[in-house]
Every structure is written in structure tokens, then in C-alpha cells.
Amino acid sequence: MTKPLLRALAGETLPTPPIWMMRQAGRYLPEYRATRAKAGDFLSLCYTPELAAEVTLQPINRYRFDGAILFADILLVPQALGADLWFVTGEGPRLSTITGPEGLKALKGKDDIHDHLAPVYETLRIVAPELPADTTFIGFAGAPWTVATYMIAGRGTPDQGPAHALRQSDPATFGALIDLITEATIEYLSMQVQAGAEVVKIFDSWAGSLKGAAFTAYALEPTKRIISELKRRHPGLPVIAFPREAGEAYVGFAKATGADCLAIDNSVAADWAAQALQTDSCIQGNLDPKHMVTGGQPLIDETRRVVQALRGGPHIFNLGHGITPDADPDNVQLMIDTVRGG
């Protein structure tokens, strides 16, 4: 096994951690903006395999990250299940809402998503042979709880209030929705692996708003179910889990779910993660994305601090969340140079 990212995922402690960056194919890059303009709108970009492949490869061509992540969106799965999806410029995604059993009944089954998602699989097939020999191809999906919050509210919300309200007022409908998303996510990620993904990542962006038993039931258990079935179908497949802002609930999450790597956000300290989390799995993270905007010596110092804190175990260097559109591409190169050169 020669790919650095796969070696880290297998539990190897490397002298220089492999590196990739959440949202590395995105609006901070001028080449992305040019391709996005060519596509016309965001969803057309996601569903045009040649263009989606182009933007997947752009950060690899520019920076030679150790990992390339598929360009897609977590909300393609609800659209494939039958939800209406559109994007409002400057505001983000909008979906038709699931507020009760009737809305749930109108959705498709888990086996009916693949025709809609075929362009995504084609993007994977285009990209896989184009990657450098030492670059790992990462597929991904949103975790069931996070996807459900958008399907229930019809948009992103500050506190995921609509999803919490449905969870408490109609647990049967809410549970059935989580189950459907879980099963669809298994099918979607399995097809990504068949099309060329070597690793998959499960993004639970809103996991931090679940507490106690609800976190276990709706963040941990669905992730465990997805990982277990994916590893049954694809023995040896590495999986990265990202229950963002889980805080103390990060502890034991990798072991409980079967994840090979735990991605952590920048609200927890890297030195704490080394003590509390890295004993169970590879750790991915966790530089604050603000440094990609501000740069300078603080970027260098913080990058070195994260690398130093996690040097004693398997580590994939990444941000604690996605890079923002106002980031400076030169700061990304500075981060990479700092990780690789000290």
C-alpha cells in the first residue's frame, strides 16, 4: 500500500501526515468559478459528469493533495428520493418538506435512486483513472440526521428546530425517514465504491445539536448501520466519520461505529484529541478554516501545532470544517508547504 492517505487510514503513523481539505473543490478557486459559470447553475454542475470531474480534479492539479473528494452535494440523495430541490443564489438550498406521514409516503424507495444519481457515478468513473498514482479518491454522503434536517425544514436552520420538533411530536414518521435515508445512503455509497471511490466519508454536519440518547439513536446508530453494511459488501473499505461539534460525544464514536477515522471540528483541541480519540482510530483535522482567509504567521503556527499534537498516531491533516469562499488560494499552498516541510 503506497498511497499515504490509505496508509494513515490503515492505522499507520506517518512522518508527514497526508492532507486534503473539505470543500477543496469550491468557490475560493478561480478555476472552479469559471467551470461553475460554464455549467450555468450549481445542480447542473453536479449532474454534468465532465464538469463535475473537472472541478474534482482542479485542487489536485493545483495543490497535489493526497486525497481527491468527489464533487457532489449531500442533498442529491433527497432529490433522488423524490424531494424537490433547488438553490437560491446567495442563500443556499431549498427543498420540499416532510412534515408528516403523507410526505414520507410520497418518497421513492432506496432502490429507485440510481437512475437519478447515475451522473454522479459517471463522474467517479471519469475521475478515478485521471488521478495521480499516490492520490486517494474519496466518496461521500451526508449522514441521515443531517440530511433529514434539510428534508424536514426545507432549508438549513440555525438550531435544526423543525427536525427536533418532528422527532418529538411524531417519532414514527421521523424514525421511518431516518431509516429510509440510512438505506438509501448505503446504496449510494456502495455504488460510489463500485464506480471508483477508495474511501467514503459520512458528513454529519449537524450532529452537535443532538444530545444524550438522541445522539446515540440518530447520529451514532445510523452511522454504525451504514458502516457495517458497507464493510460487509466491500471488505477492507476505509470509512471516515464526521459527527461535527459532537464534543465529548466524539469519545468512543469511531470504535462504536466501526469508523477507521474520526474527523474532528476545530471546536475541540488537537492535543485533547490525541489523548482521548487517537487511541481508537486515525484522526482527521482540525485547523480552523479562518486561517485560510487570514494567512500569515498565525496560519503557520497553528498548522504546526496541529501536526505536532497529533504526531504520535495516525493523522490526516485537514480543516475543522470546509474552506470558505473568501479564502485565499495562496494560504492553502502555505498550509500544505508547512505540513510537508515543517
N, C-alpha and C positions, 0 to 999 in steps of 0.2 A: 504494500500500500504506500504510494508515494505522494498522494495529494495531502498537503498539510492539514486542511480542514477536516478531512476524513480521519486523519491520524489523531487529531485532538478529540474528535467525537468518539473514537475508539478508546479514549482514556489515556492517551499518551501526553506527557508533559513535554512541550517543545521549547527549545531555547528562545525562539521568536514566535509569538502566538500568530496563528493565521488571522486574517482580517477581512471582514466585509462590513457593509453598513446598511442598516434598514433605510428603505426608500432611496437607495443609492442610484436607481434609475428614476430621475424625477426633475422637478421644475427648477432646481438650482443650476442644472446644466443647460447651457445654451443649445447644445445639440439635441437635447430632449425637447426643448421648446420648439425647435424647428420641425422635428418629427411630429410633435403634437399638432402643430399648425397644419401640417400636411394631412393628418388624419381628419381634421375638422372638429372633432369633439372627443371627449375622454373615452366614452364607450366604444366609439369607432376605433380608437387606438387599441383598446383591449381586444377587440374582436377582429382585427386585421392582422393575421399572424406575421406577415412580413414586417409590418411596422412595429408590432409588439416585440418581435425578435430583435429588431434594430435597437430599440431602447433598452432591452435586456442586456445587450452586448456593449452599449455605449460606455458604462462605467468600467467595464473590463478593458476595453480598448484604451481608455484614458488613464486608468489607475493600476490595472493589473491586480485587482482584489483577488483574494484566494477563493472567494465564492461569488457566483452569479445567481441572483434570485429572479425567478420568473416575474415578468411584468404582467400583472393582472390586478384584480381588486377583490376584497373579501365579499363584496355584495353581488358578485356574479352568481354565487350559489343560490341566494334567494330569488334572483331573477330567473335562474334555471328551474326553480321550483314553481314558478308561475307568478311571483310578485312583480308588479310594475316597478321599474327603476329608471330614474333619470337624475341628472346632475344640474344643479343651479349654479351658474357662474358666480364665483366668489363666496358661495355659501355651502356647497358640498352636496352630498347625495340626498335624494328623496325617494321614498318607497311607499307603495300602498301598504296599509296597516292591517295587522292581525290583532283584533280586539276580542275575539270570542271564537266559539266552535265553528261558526259558519265560514269565517275567513280561513280557518285551518283546513276545513273540508275542501275548499276550492283549490288548494295547492296540489301539485303533482307528487308522485311518489319518488323515492330515491333512485329508482332505476330508469326514470324518464328524463334525467337531466343531461345525458351525454350528448344528444344532438345539439342542444343549445351551447354546450361547453366545448364542442369539437374544435373551434378555432383556438382555444387555449391549449389543447393537446397538440395541435399542429404547431403552435409557437414553440413548445418544448421540443418537438421533433426537428424544427429548424435550428434551434439554438444549440442543442446538445453536441452535434459534430463540429460546430464552429468554435467551441471553447478551447482555450489553451489546455495542454495535457495535464497541467497541475491545478486547474481550476475546477472546483466542485459546483455542481448545478443543484440549486435549492428550489424545491417547490413549496407551496404554502397554501393555507386556508385560514379563515377566521374560525375561532373556537365557537361552539354552539351558543354559549351565553352571549358573547359579543354580537354575533350575527342576529340572535333573537332580539337584542335590544333595539337594533335598527328596524327589524321587521315589525315590532310592536309599536314603536314610536313613529316610524316613518321617516326618521332622521336621527342624527346624533343629538344627544341631550347631555346637559352638564352632570346629571346625577343618575341617569338611567331610570328615572322615576316611573315612566309608563310600564317598563318591564317589571320593576319591583311591584307595582300595583297589580298587574295581571298575575304575577307569581303568587301573590297573597289572596287575591279575590277569586281566581279561577285556576287553581293548581292543576286541574286535569288538562285544560287546554294548554297551559304553559308547559307542563311536562311533556305533552304529546308533541308540541312544537320543538322542544329541545331534542326529543328522540328523533324526530324527522330530520332535523338539521344534522344531528350526530351521524345518522345513517347515510345521509347524502354526502357528508364530508368524508366519510370513509371511502365511498365510491369515487368521489372526485380526486382525492389524494392518491388512491390506488391507481387510477388512470394516469395521473401525473407521473407516477413512478414507472409505469409501463411505457410512457412516452419519453422518458429520459431523465427525470429527476433522480438524483442520487441521495438526497436528504429531503425531509419535509419539515416545515416549521408550522406550529399551530399558534396563531396570534390571538390571545385573549386580552384585547386592549382594555376592556372594562372590568376585568376580574376583580380589581381592587374595591369595587363597590359592593361585592358580595362578602358577607361576614359569617363566621362560625359555620353552622350546619349548612347554610345556604351556599357557602363557598365550596364545601365538600360535595354537596349534591349537584351543583350546577357549573362549577369550574373544574374541580378535580375529577369527579367521576366520568363526565363525558370525555375528557381528555384521555383518561385511562382506557376507556372503551375504544376510542379511536386508535390509540397506540397499540393496544393489544391485538386488534383485528388487522391493522396494517402489518405488524410484525409477523402475524400468522400467515398472511398472504405473501409477504416479502421478507423472508428471514434475513436478518442482518441489516435491515433498513435502519439508519440512524434517524432519530426524531428529536427536534428541538422544541421545547415548550416555553411559552412566554405568557405567564399569568401576570400581566403588568400591574404594578402597585399592590402586589399581594402582601408586601411587608413581611411580618413574622410567618405568614402562611406560605412563604417560599420554602421554609424549612420542611424537609421531607417530601416536597412536591415531586421531585424527579423520581425518587425511589417509589413513591406511591403510585405514580402514573406509568412508570416504565420508560420515561424520557431519558435519552442519552445525554442531553444537555439542557440546562436551565438558563434561559435568557433572563437577565435582571435589568430593571429600570434604574435610573440614576437617583431615585429617592432612597436607595439603600447604599451603604458604604461598601466599597470593594474589599476592604480588609475584613469587615464583618462577613461578607460572602465567602471569603477564603476559609474562615473558621467554621461557619455554620452550614455552608452549602456545598463547597467544592469537594468535601469528603465523599459526597454521594454521586457526583456527576461532573462532567465538564461544565464550566460556567461561560456564558456569553455576555459580554457587556464591558463597561457600562458608563462610558464617557457622556457627560451632559451635552446634548446637541447644541446648546447655546455657544459652545466653543467653536463650532463650525461657522458661526456668524462673526464672533469677535476675534478669534485667532490669537496671534502673538504668543508671548512667553507663557501666559496662563494656559493656553492650549497645550504647549509642550510640557509644562509642569504636570498638568492633570493627566495627560496621556501617559507620561512616565509613572505617575502614581498608581494608576490602574494596572499597568503592566507589572509593576513591582509588587503590588498587593497580591496579585493572582499568579505570580510566577511559580508557586510551589505545586501547582496542579494543572490539569488540562484546562486551557483557556482559549476562547475565540474572542479576539478583540472586536468590539462593536460599540455603537452608541447605546444609551439607555432608552432611546426612543428614535423615531425616524428623523432623518435630517430635514430641516425646514427649507421652504423655497427661497428664503433670504440668505441662505448660507453662501459663503464664498468658495468656489471650487478650489482655489489655491490653498485654503485652510484644510481641505480634505487631503491634499497632497502632503501638506506639512504634518498632519496627523500620521499618515502612512509612513512617511520618512522617519518620524520619531519612533514609531513602533518597531520598524525594521532596522533602524540604525542607532537606536538608543537615545 
